[in-house]
Structure formats: structure tokens, C-alpha cells
Amino acid sequence: KQEVTQIPAALSVPEGENLVLNCSFTDSAIYNLQWFRQDPGKGLTSLLLIQSSQREQTSGRLNASLDKSSGRSTLYIAASQPGDSATYLCAGAQGADGLTFGKGTHLIIQP
Amino acid sequence: DGGITQSPKYLFRKEGQNVTLSCEQNLNHDAMYWYRQDPGQGLRLIYYSQIVNDFQKGDIAEGYSVSREKKESFPLTVTSAQKNPTAFYLCASSGQVVGTEAFFGQGTRLTVV
């Protein structure tokens, strides 16, 4: 059974720093890897989707990479802003039965 | 605007009651999902449906039931058999092709009083 781990569980950095969030998965047979953002008490907002055939995806200040062979994905956030403060979740799709999620990284950007 | 609408945002249930959470989508997606989120845990799959009139149990289906009579709607009933129903419930949808992007609603917070 797929297991997804996110490190670190929490991270606090000053505004303006570049940072990397890590996601690892135990079964490399995934169709895609998706990164989400969740604000307190809210639903999930999709940030980036990387298909299994892709190595990375970019959206604005966000860049996500995928290395299936090592079972790892990273989310890179450039020039962090206080508005980036949220919980970031990664999830892998292995079939039609939905996504397997990590527990998330709680990110705080200090003004 | 296309999206997923969950209602209500907050729901309170007395012991022994059944309650139904609504999920509606206008994205023309075939697949819909229900997840449960508890503090300190990842999202866990309750039920999913790939097509109208068909659905399958996820990892934690006990104490829950669903129906899929319309493509747009996938309501979740939390029955009295669910021993610990207090949680944040999230509905999602995606295209039928495996690996397409999943989109989520804003969630329903259920509290047992």
C-alpha cells in the first residue's frame, strides 16, 4: 500500500527566502503527483500536477519536480511571501481509487 | 464559475442521528470522491464513484453511505454507526481518465454534540 511522507512537518522562515518542501512515496507506480495548498478551515487548492512522464512543472513562483525512480517530489517556492503561509499537501494517484496523501507541511512565512 | 460546492459549511449532529453532507460539481467530471481529514492525519478516502449509479468503498467506509444518482451530485450520509464522526469532510472530483487533476470543495466540518 502506497505511503506518502512529507518533510518537514512544519517550517517557519523569514519573508523573501527560497524554500523547498519534500514529499516521498513508497510505490513508484504512480500516474501523477499533485501538490495542494490548504488554508485553515478551508478546502484544498490545486497548485501543480506532475504527470508520471514529466520531470517538473512550474507556476509563477512555484516549481515542482518528480523523480519516480527515487520516489521523491519537491515543491520549490521562490521569494516567499507572508501570503504563502498555509499547509502544503502532496498526493499521488495510483489508479481510479483516488489519491494517497501525505500529512502535509505547515508553512509560516514571517513578515 | 466551475467548481465544487459543499454544504453546509458547518454541521452539528446529535448522538444517534444520521446526517447528509451535500457535494455538487459543475465541472462535468465523471469521478467524485469523499475524504475525511482529522488533525495530524492525512486525508483518508471514504467512498468514490467513477460513474453514475456506481460507487466503491474506500479505506474507511464503515459507518458511511453514499449515492450517485446524478453526475453532478455525490451526497455522503454519516450514519449513527460511525463511532467517531467529528471531522472535516472534503469532496473532490476529477476526469474519468486516471491521472487527471483533482479539484476539491471547501469542506464541511461535522461536530457531534
Contacts between the chains, C-beta under 8 A, distances in Angstrom:
chain1	res1	chain2	res2	distance
A	4	B	42	7.1
A	31	B	98	5.3
A	31	B	99	3.3
A	32	B	99	4.6
A	34	B	101	6.8
A	34	B	102	6.4
A	36	B	104	7.5
A	41	B	88	8.0
A	41	B	107	7.6
A	41	B	109	7.3
A	42	B	106	6.0
A	42	B	107	6.8
A	43	B	4	8.0
A	43	B	6	7.5
A	43	B	90	5.9
A	43	B	104	4.5
A	43	B	105	5.3
A	43	B	106	4.2
A	43	B	107	4.7
A	44	B	90	6.7
A	44	B	92	7.7
A	44	B	104	4.0
A	45	B	104	7.6
A	46	B	101	5.9
A	46	B	102	6.9
A	46	B	103	6.2
A	46	B	104	7.6
A	49	B	101	4.7
A	51	B	99	6.3
A	52	B	99	7.2
A	89	B	42	7.5
A	89	B	43	7.5
A	91	B	43	7.6
A	91	B	102	7.8
A	93	B	98	6.6
A	93	B	99	5.6
A	93	B	102	7.7
A	95	B	98	6.0
A	96	B	31	7.0
A	96	B	48	7.6
A	96	B	50	5.6
A	96	B	98	5.4
A	97	B	45	6.9
A	97	B	48	5.9
A	97	B	56	6.9
A	97	B	58	6.9
A	98	B	33	4.8
A	98	B	35	7.5
A	98	B	45	4.7
A	98	B	48	5.3
A	98	B	58	6.7
A	98	B	92	7.6
A	98	B	102	7.9
A	99	B	33	8.0
A	99	B	43	7.6
A	99	B	45	7.9
A	99	B	92	8.0
A	99	B	102	6.1
A	100	B	42	7.9
A	101	B	35	7.9
A	101	B	42	3.9
A	101	B	43	4.4
A	102	B	42	5.7
A	103	B	40	6.9
A	103	B	41	6.3
A	103	B	42	4.7
A	104	B	42	7.1
